[in-house]
């Protein structure tokens, strides 16, 4: 048994293990499972919406699912068959024994599966994530609120004047030194990945202009601020927000995991890359080390039977037709879905409502599949799975994010930095591997998008191999919260 939220055992309202765990063990005792080969894992899923049920059952396979046969079990390696996962936060007031028994005996065919098994980064939940950012305006109109209101606290930590002033002052120190030696370029580049509605860019540019006037070096005249985002709608909002600085601003639609596709002309030229709440929104796999064996966590998105029947009835379809409608929605978007499936969604409002209802109910089945070898697993372009070894073999059983999308973005961004440049990122970082053993780190749902904590230890390990130093610190300009500031620059 693996009880991860240790802190919940104490305090004013401690978890009652008798009511939270005993019913699960009773259900297992009445099942025909070999208890010697069963893991029970208890998490505290803090997200109000996630892809988890109160109780999930995860097979632990002995082969890779391709029919290649079982992977040999080394001596001293524990070989489990099954993992039962319980969300302690929602377990109170639930008939836990009956629910666990139902999960153990459930017919998978009762669910409406939206995809086949595959690594987490390839799941259709990331297509939903992309749909959200591509059609953000429609979602906001349907919900009546902007996407930032879905964040904890209702806004991003990026919009902070004290933080902007600190960054600008650091830039001026570097530029003054280069100017004194005649090495300062004529063009001074700053890049922001994931601009949101442009508020952070506006704060930075306003403060930059004011401090440059006081500084008296004319850096604002030479400044080029590049706003980059996946969503054209978001960039349009951002451009309007920074209209006063338009002569110093350019905007780029780009894939955050491959920034140099659009920004390659800036290689070794950028003095500041600024990122806020982007990495936690990029696709990721999960891997696990259980009993001395390494696994990939495969997922399969589905709709539970009852919600699927309700959604199907609302769009005049059978439950078995939902996967096809969902694929059309993800491929075409809500506007074109109206033309492609008028019998099911007669107008745009119905298409958006279908999108939101499916997203609210979508869940992920999970299973553990053995990894044949870390050297055969690519974390990101040019990054071998061997980078995971020191983290996975750091102690007891462990399950953690690979942060493939964040790692790909990070590795592809570093070459843009000037030798005196710096990357600054505010996000949800796991900075100690042990934290994966004590807390649930996603995935969760923020409005219509996906959120996962980012494997900061892995990013730092990869960066050091490439000659960059990475530091983590609590966000300095707001107390409380979970945001951590990562900075990366060329090693001295």
C-alpha positions as CSV (number, residue, x, y, z in Angstrom):
1,X,0.0,0.0,0.0
2,X,1.2,3.4,-1.0
3,X,-0.3,6.4,0.9
4,X,1.0,9.5,-0.8
5,X,-0.6,12.5,1.0
6,X,1.3,11.9,4.2
7,X,0.5,15.4,5.5
8,X,-3.2,14.6,5.4
9,X,-2.8,12.1,8.2
10,X,-2.3,15.0,10.7
11,X,-3.8,18.4,11.2
12,X,-7.3,19.7,12.1
13,X,-9.1,17.3,9.8
14,X,-6.9,14.2,9.3
15,X,-7.8,11.5,6.8
16,X,-9.5,8.6,8.5
17,X,-7.7,5.6,7.1
18,X,-10.3,3.2,8.6
19,X,-13.1,4.6,6.4
20,X,-10.9,5.4,3.5
21,X,-8.9,2.2,3.0
22,X,-10.6,-0.7,4.8
23,X,-13.6,-0.9,2.4
24,X,-11.1,-1.1,-0.5
25,X,-9.3,-4.0,1.2
26,X,-12.5,-5.7,2.0
27,X,-13.6,-5.5,-1.7
28,X,-10.2,-6.9,-2.8
29,X,-10.5,-9.7,-0.2
30,X,-13.8,-10.8,-1.8
31,X,-12.4,-10.6,-5.3
32,X,-10.3,-13.4,-6.8
33,X,-7.3,-11.2,-7.3
34,X,-4.0,-12.4,-5.9
35,X,-3.4,-10.0,-3.0
36,X,0.3,-10.8,-3.1
37,X,0.4,-9.0,-6.5
38,X,-1.9,-6.0,-5.9
39,X,-0.9,-2.4,-5.1
40,X,-3.2,0.0,-3.4
41,X,-2.3,3.7,-4.0
42,X,-4.1,6.5,-2.2
43,X,-3.8,10.1,-3.6
44,X,-5.3,13.4,-2.7
45,X,-6.5,14.8,-6.1
46,X,-6.7,18.5,-5.4
47,X,-8.2,19.6,-8.7
48,X,-11.9,20.2,-8.7
49,X,-12.0,18.5,-12.1
50,X,-9.7,15.8,-13.3
51,X,-9.6,12.7,-15.4
52,X,-9.8,10.4,-12.3
53,X,-12.7,8.5,-10.8
54,X,-12.9,8.0,-7.0
55,X,-11.6,4.5,-7.5
56,X,-9.6,3.4,-10.6
57,X,-8.2,0.0,-11.4
58,X,-4.9,-0.1,-13.4
59,X,-3.6,-3.4,-14.9
60,X,0.2,-3.9,-14.6
61,X,1.2,-5.8,-17.7
62,X,4.1,-8.2,-18.1
63,X,4.5,-7.5,-21.8
64,X,4.4,-4.4,-24.0
65,X,1.0,-5.0,-25.5
66,X,2.4,-5.7,-29.0
67,X,2.3,-9.5,-28.7
68,X,6.0,-9.7,-28.4
69,X,5.8,-11.8,-25.2
70,X,6.5,-11.1,-21.6
71,X,9.5,-9.1,-20.5
72,X,11.8,-11.2,-18.4
73,X,11.6,-10.5,-14.7
74,X,15.0,-10.0,-13.1
75,X,15.9,-11.5,-9.8
76,X,14.7,-9.4,-6.8
77,X,12.2,-7.5,-9.0
78,X,8.6,-7.5,-7.7
79,X,6.1,-8.5,-10.4
80,X,2.6,-6.9,-9.7
81,X,-0.6,-7.6,-11.6
82,X,-2.9,-4.8,-10.5
83,X,-3.0,-1.3,-9.0
84,X,-6.1,0.0,-7.2
85,X,-6.0,3.9,-7.0
86,X,-8.2,5.8,-4.5
87,X,-8.8,9.6,-4.4
88,X,-9.0,10.3,-0.7
89,X,-10.4,13.7,-1.2
90,X,-13.6,12.4,-2.7
91,X,-13.8,9.0,-0.9
92,X,-15.8,10.3,2.1
93,X,-19.6,9.7,1.9
94,X,-19.1,7.1,-0.9
95,X,-20.0,3.5,-0.8
96,X,-16.3,2.7,-1.3
97,X,-16.5,-1.1,-1.0
98,X,-19.3,-1.4,-3.5
99,X,-17.6,1.1,-5.8
100,X,-14.3,-0.8,-5.7
101,X,-16.0,-4.1,-6.3
102,X,-17.8,-2.7,-9.3
103,X,-14.5,-1.4,-10.7
104,X,-12.8,-4.8,-10.2
105,X,-15.6,-6.6,-12.0
106,X,-16.6,-3.9,-14.5
107,X,-17.1,-4.7,-18.1
108,X,-14.8,-2.3,-20.1
109,X,-17.3,-2.5,-22.9
110,X,-19.8,-0.5,-20.9
111,X,-17.7,2.6,-21.4
112,X,-17.5,4.6,-24.6
113,X,-13.9,4.6,-25.6
114,X,-12.7,7.6,-27.7
115,X,-9.3,6.2,-28.6
116,X,-7.0,3.2,-28.3
117,X,-4.3,2.7,-25.7
118,X,-1.2,4.8,-26.1
119,X,1.3,7.0,-24.2
120,X,-0.2,9.9,-22.3
121,X,1.3,12.5,-24.6
122,X,-0.6,11.1,-27.6
123,X,-4.0,11.1,-25.9
124,X,-6.9,13.0,-27.4
125,X,-7.1,15.1,-24.3
126,X,-4.3,17.1,-25.9
127,X,-6.4,17.6,-29.0
128,X,-9.1,19.0,-26.7
129,X,-6.4,21.2,-25.2
130,X,-5.4,22.5,-28.6
131,X,-9.1,22.9,-29.5
132,X,-9.6,25.1,-26.4
133,X,-6.8,27.5,-27.4
134,X,-7.7,27.6,-31.0
135,X,-11.4,28.4,-30.3
136,X,-11.0,30.2,-27.0
137,X,-13.4,33.0,-28.0
138,X,-16.3,30.5,-28.4
139,X,-15.5,28.9,-25.1
140,X,-15.4,32.2,-23.3
141,X,-18.6,33.3,-24.8
142,X,-20.3,30.1,-23.7
143,X,-19.0,30.3,-20.1
144,X,-19.3,34.1,-19.8
145,X,-15.7,34.4,-18.3
146,X,-12.2,34.8,-19.6
147,X,-9.8,31.9,-19.3
148,X,-7.6,33.7,-16.6
149,X,-10.6,33.6,-14.3
150,X,-10.2,29.8,-14.2
151,X,-6.8,30.0,-12.7
152,X,-6.3,29.9,-8.9
153,X,-6.8,33.4,-7.7
154,X,-8.4,34.4,-11.0
155,X,-5.2,35.8,-12.7
156,X,-1.7,34.9,-13.7
157,X,1.3,35.6,-11.6
158,X,3.0,37.0,-14.7
159,X,1.2,40.3,-14.4
160,X,3.3,41.7,-11.6
161,X,5.1,45.1,-11.8
162,X,7.7,44.3,-9.2
163,X,8.7,41.2,-11.1
164,X,8.9,43.1,-14.3
165,X,11.1,45.9,-12.8
166,X,13.5,43.2,-11.4
167,X,13.9,41.6,-14.8
168,X,14.4,45.0,-16.5
169,X,17.0,46.1,-14.0
170,X,18.9,42.8,-14.6
171,X,18.8,43.4,-18.3
172,X,20.1,47.0,-17.9
173,X,23.1,45.8,-15.8
174,X,24.0,43.3,-18.5
175,X,23.5,45.8,-21.3
176,X,25.5,48.5,-19.6
177,X,28.4,46.1,-19.2
178,X,28.3,45.0,-22.9
179,X,27.9,48.6,-24.0
180,X,31.0,49.6,-22.0
181,X,33.1,47.1,-23.9
182,X,31.5,47.9,-27.3
183,X,29.8,44.5,-27.5
184,X,26.1,45.4,-27.2
185,X,24.1,44.6,-30.4
186,X,22.1,47.3,-32.1
187,X,18.9,45.2,-31.8
188,X,17.9,44.1,-28.3
189,X,15.5,41.1,-28.4
190,X,13.1,39.9,-25.7
191,X,10.8,36.9,-26.4
192,X,7.6,35.9,-24.5
193,X,6.2,32.5,-25.1
194,X,2.5,32.2,-24.2
195,X,1.4,35.8,-24.0
196,X,-2.2,35.3,-22.7
197,X,-4.2,38.5,-23.3
198,X,-1.1,40.6,-23.4
199,X,-1.2,42.0,-19.9
200,X,2.2,40.8,-19.0
201,X,3.7,42.3,-22.2
202,X,2.0,45.6,-21.4
203,X,3.3,45.7,-17.9
204,X,6.8,44.8,-19.1
205,X,6.8,47.4,-21.9
206,X,5.3,50.2,-19.7
207,X,7.9,49.6,-17.0
208,X,10.7,49.2,-19.5
209,X,10.0,52.6,-21.2
210,X,9.7,54.3,-17.8
211,X,12.9,52.9,-16.4
212,X,14.8,53.5,-19.6
213,X,13.8,57.2,-19.5
214,X,15.3,57.4,-16.0
215,X,18.3,55.3,-17.0
216,X,19.0,57.5,-20.0
217,X,20.7,54.9,-22.3
218,X,18.0,54.7,-25.1
219,X,17.4,51.0,-24.8
220,X,13.7,51.3,-25.4
221,X,14.4,52.7,-28.9
222,X,16.4,49.5,-29.7
223,X,14.0,47.0,-28.1
224,X,12.2,44.3,-30.1
225,X,9.6,42.4,-28.1
226,X,8.3,39.3,-29.7
227,X,5.0,37.9,-28.5
228,X,4.5,34.2,-29.3
229,X,1.4,32.0,-28.8
230,X,-0.3,29.0,-30.2
231,X,-3.7,30.8,-30.5
232,X,-4.3,33.5,-33.1
233,X,-7.2,34.7,-31.0
234,X,-5.0,35.2,-28.0
235,X,-2.4,37.0,-30.1
236,X,-5.1,39.3,-31.5
237,X,-6.1,40.2,-27.9
238,X,-2.5,40.7,-26.9
239,X,-1.7,43.0,-29.9
240,X,-4.7,45.2,-28.9
241,X,-3.4,45.3,-25.3
242,X,0.1,46.6,-26.3
243,X,-1.1,48.8,-29.1
244,X,0.7,51.8,-27.5
245,X,4.1,50.0,-28.0
246,X,3.3,48.6,-31.5
247,X,6.5,49.9,-33.1
248,X,8.5,47.7,-30.8
249,X,6.3,44.5,-30.9
250,X,6.0,41.6,-33.3
251,X,3.8,38.6,-32.9
252,X,4.2,35.0,-34.0
253,X,1.8,32.0,-34.1
254,X,4.0,29.0,-33.1
255,X,4.1,25.6,-31.6
256,X,5.5,26.1,-28.1
257,X,7.3,22.7,-28.4
258,X,9.3,23.9,-31.4
259,X,9.9,27.6,-31.0
260,X,12.9,27.7,-33.4
261,X,10.7,26.7,-36.3
262,X,9.6,30.3,-36.3
263,X,12.3,32.0,-34.3
264,X,15.5,30.3,-35.6
265,X,16.7,33.6,-37.0
266,X,17.1,34.7,-33.4
267,X,19.6,32.0,-32.4
268,X,22.2,33.4,-29.9
269,X,20.5,36.8,-30.1
270,X,17.8,36.8,-27.4
271,X,18.6,38.5,-24.0
272,X,15.4,37.4,-22.2
273,X,13.0,34.6,-22.9
274,X,9.9,35.0,-20.6
275,X,7.4,32.2,-20.1
276,X,4.5,31.9,-17.7
277,X,2.1,29.0,-17.2
278,X,2.9,27.4,-20.5
279,X,5.0,24.3,-19.7
280,X,2.2,22.9,-17.5
281,X,-0.1,23.0,-20.5
282,X,2.0,20.9,-22.8
283,X,1.7,17.1,-23.6
284,X,3.4,14.7,-21.3
285,X,3.9,11.0,-20.7
286,X,4.2,9.4,-17.3
287,X,6.7,6.7,-16.3
288,X,6.9,4.6,-13.2
289,X,9.4,2.5,-11.3
290,X,7.5,-0.3,-9.5
291,X,9.2,-3.0,-7.6
292,X,12.4,-2.4,-9.6
293,X,10.9,-2.5,-13.0
294,X,10.3,0.5,-15.3
295,X,6.9,1.1,-16.9
296,X,5.3,3.6,-19.3
297,X,1.8,4.7,-18.2
298,X,-0.5,4.1,-21.2
299,X,-3.9,5.9,-21.2
300,X,-7.2,5.5,-23.0
301,X,-9.8,8.3,-23.0
302,X,-13.4,7.3,-22.4
303,X,-16.8,8.5,-21.4
304,X,-18.6,6.6,-18.5
305,X,-21.7,4.8,-19.7
306,X,-24.3,7.0,-18.0
307,X,-23.0,10.4,-19.0
308,X,-22.3,9.0,-22.5
309,X,-26.0,8.0,-22.8
310,X,-27.1,11.5,-21.7
311,X,-24.8,13.3,-24.1
312,X,-25.8,11.0,-27.0
313,X,-29.5,11.7,-26.3
314,X,-28.9,15.4,-26.4
315,X,-27.3,15.2,-29.8
316,X,-29.8,12.7,-31.2
317,X,-27.2,9.9,-31.5
318,X,-26.5,6.5,-30.1
319,X,-23.6,6.2,-27.6
320,X,-21.6,4.2,-30.2
321,X,-21.7,7.2,-32.5
322,X,-20.0,9.6,-30.0
323,X,-16.4,8.6,-30.8
324,X,-17.0,9.6,-34.5
325,X,-18.6,12.9,-33.5
326,X,-15.8,13.7,-31.1
327,X,-13.1,12.9,-33.8
328,X,-14.9,15.3,-36.2
329,X,-15.1,18.0,-33.5
330,X,-11.4,17.7,-32.8
331,X,-10.4,17.7,-36.5
332,X,-12.8,20.4,-37.8
333,X,-13.6,22.6,-34.8
334,X,-17.1,23.5,-33.6
335,X,-18.0,25.8,-36.5
336,X,-17.4,23.2,-39.2
337,X,-18.9,20.5,-37.1
338,X,-22.3,22.2,-37.7
339,X,-21.8,21.6,-41.5
340,X,-20.4,18.1,-41.1
341,X,-23.1,16.8,-38.6
342,X,-26.2,19.0,-38.8
343,X,-28.5,16.2,-37.6
344,X,-26.6,16.2,-34.3
345,X,-25.5,19.8,-33.8
346,X,-27.8,22.1,-35.8
347,X,-26.1,25.3,-34.8
348,X,-22.9,26.7,-33.3
349,X,-24.3,26.9,-29.8
350,X,-25.2,23.2,-29.9
351,X,-21.7,22.3,-31.2
352,X,-20.0,24.3,-28.4
353,X,-22.4,22.7,-25.8
354,X,-21.5,19.2,-27.1
355,X,-17.8,20.1,-26.8
356,X,-18.1,21.3,-23.2
357,X,-20.3,18.4,-22.1
358,X,-17.9,15.8,-23.5
359,X,-14.9,17.6,-21.9
360,X,-16.6,17.7,-18.5
361,X,-17.2,13.9,-18.5
362,X,-14.1,12.6,-20.2
363,X,-12.0,10.2,-18.1
364,X,-8.7,8.3,-18.6
365,X,-8.2,4.6,-18.1
366,X,-4.6,3.8,-17.3
367,X,-2.4,0.7,-17.5
368,X,1.3,0.1,-16.8
369,X,3.4,-1.3,-19.8
370,X,7.0,-2.4,-19.3
371,X,9.7,-0.3,-21.0
372,X,12.1,-2.5,-22.8
373,X,15.0,0.0,-22.2
374,X,15.3,3.7,-21.4
375,X,17.8,4.1,-24.2
376,X,15.0,3.2,-26.7
377,X,12.6,5.8,-25.3
378,X,13.0,9.3,-26.7
379,X,11.9,12.0,-24.2
380,X,12.0,14.8,-26.8
381,X,13.9,15.3,-30.1
382,X,17.6,14.5,-29.3
383,X,17.0,13.6,-25.6
384,X,17.4,10.0,-24.6
385,X,15.3,8.2,-22.0
386,X,18.6,7.5,-20.2
387,X,18.2,11.0,-18.7
388,X,15.4,9.5,-16.5
389,X,17.6,6.9,-14.9
390,X,19.0,8.9,-11.9
391,X,15.5,10.1,-11.1
392,X,13.7,6.7,-11.4
393,X,16.4,4.9,-9.4
394,X,16.4,7.4,-6.6
395,X,14.7,5.2,-4.0
396,X,11.3,3.6,-3.4
397,X,8.5,3.1,-6.0
398,X,7.9,6.2,-8.1
399,X,5.6,7.5,-10.7
400,X,6.4,10.8,-12.4
401,X,5.8,13.0,-15.4
402,X,8.3,13.1,-18.3
403,X,7.1,16.6,-19.3
404,X,7.9,15.7,-23.0
405,X,6.3,18.9,-24.4
406,X,7.9,21.2,-21.8
407,X,11.3,19.5,-22.3
408,X,11.1,19.8,-26.1
409,X,10.2,23.5,-25.8
410,X,12.9,24.1,-23.2
411,X,15.7,22.3,-25.2
412,X,14.7,24.1,-28.4
413,X,14.6,27.5,-26.7
414,X,18.0,27.5,-25.0
415,X,19.9,27.9,-28.3
416,X,18.1,31.3,-28.8
417,X,19.8,32.8,-25.8
418,X,22.6,35.3,-26.2
419,X,25.7,34.2,-24.2
420,X,24.6,36.7,-21.6
421,X,20.9,35.9,-22.0
422,X,18.5,34.3,-19.6
423,X,15.3,32.2,-19.7
424,X,12.8,33.0,-16.9
425,X,9.8,30.7,-16.4
426,X,7.0,30.9,-13.8
427,X,5.1,27.6,-13.6
428,X,4.1,24.6,-11.5
429,X,7.5,22.8,-11.1
430,X,8.3,19.7,-9.1
431,X,11.8,20.6,-7.9
432,X,12.5,17.5,-5.8
433,X,11.8,13.9,-7.1
434,X,10.5,12.9,-3.7
435,X,7.5,15.3,-4.2
436,X,6.1,12.8,-6.7
437,X,5.9,10.2,-3.9
438,X,3.8,12.5,-1.7
439,X,1.5,14.5,-3.9
440,X,-0.7,14.1,-7.0
441,X,0.7,16.3,-9.7
442,X,-1.9,16.0,-12.5
443,X,-3.4,15.8,-15.0
444,X,-6.2,18.1,-13.9
445,X,-8.6,20.3,-15.8
446,X,-8.4,24.1,-15.9
447,X,-11.6,25.2,-17.6
448,X,-11.2,23.6,-21.1
449,X,-7.5,22.9,-20.9
450,X,-5.1,20.4,-19.3
451,X,-2.7,21.1,-16.5
452,X,0.2,19.0,-15.2
453,X,3.1,19.9,-12.9
454,X,6.4,20.0,-14.7
455,X,9.3,17.7,-13.9
456,X,11.8,20.5,-12.9
457,X,14.5,18.0,-11.8
458,X,14.5,16.5,-15.3
459,X,14.7,19.8,-17.0
460,X,17.6,20.9,-14.9
461,X,19.4,17.6,-15.5
462,X,19.1,17.8,-19.2
463,X,20.1,21.5,-19.2
464,X,23.3,20.9,-17.3
465,X,24.3,18.3,-19.9
466,X,24.0,21.0,-22.5
467,X,26.0,23.6,-20.6
468,X,23.2,25.6,-18.9
469,X,22.7,26.2,-15.3
470,X,19.1,26.0,-13.9
471,X,17.9,27.5,-10.6
472,X,14.5,27.3,-8.9
473,X,13.1,29.7,-6.4
474,X,9.6,30.5,-5.0
475,X,7.8,33.2,-6.9
476,X,9.2,36.3,-5.2
477,X,6.4,38.8,-5.7
478,X,3.4,37.0,-4.3
479,X,3.1,35.1,-1.0
480,X,1.5,31.7,-1.0
481,X,0.5,29.7,-4.1
482,X,2.4,27.0,-5.9
483,X,4.2,29.0,-8.7
484,X,7.9,28.5,-8.8
485,X,10.4,30.6,-10.9
486,X,12.9,28.8,-13.0
487,X,15.9,30.6,-14.5
488,X,18.4,29.2,-17.0
489,X,21.5,30.7,-18.4
490,X,24.9,29.6,-19.8
491,X,27.2,28.2,-17.2
492,X,30.1,30.4,-16.2
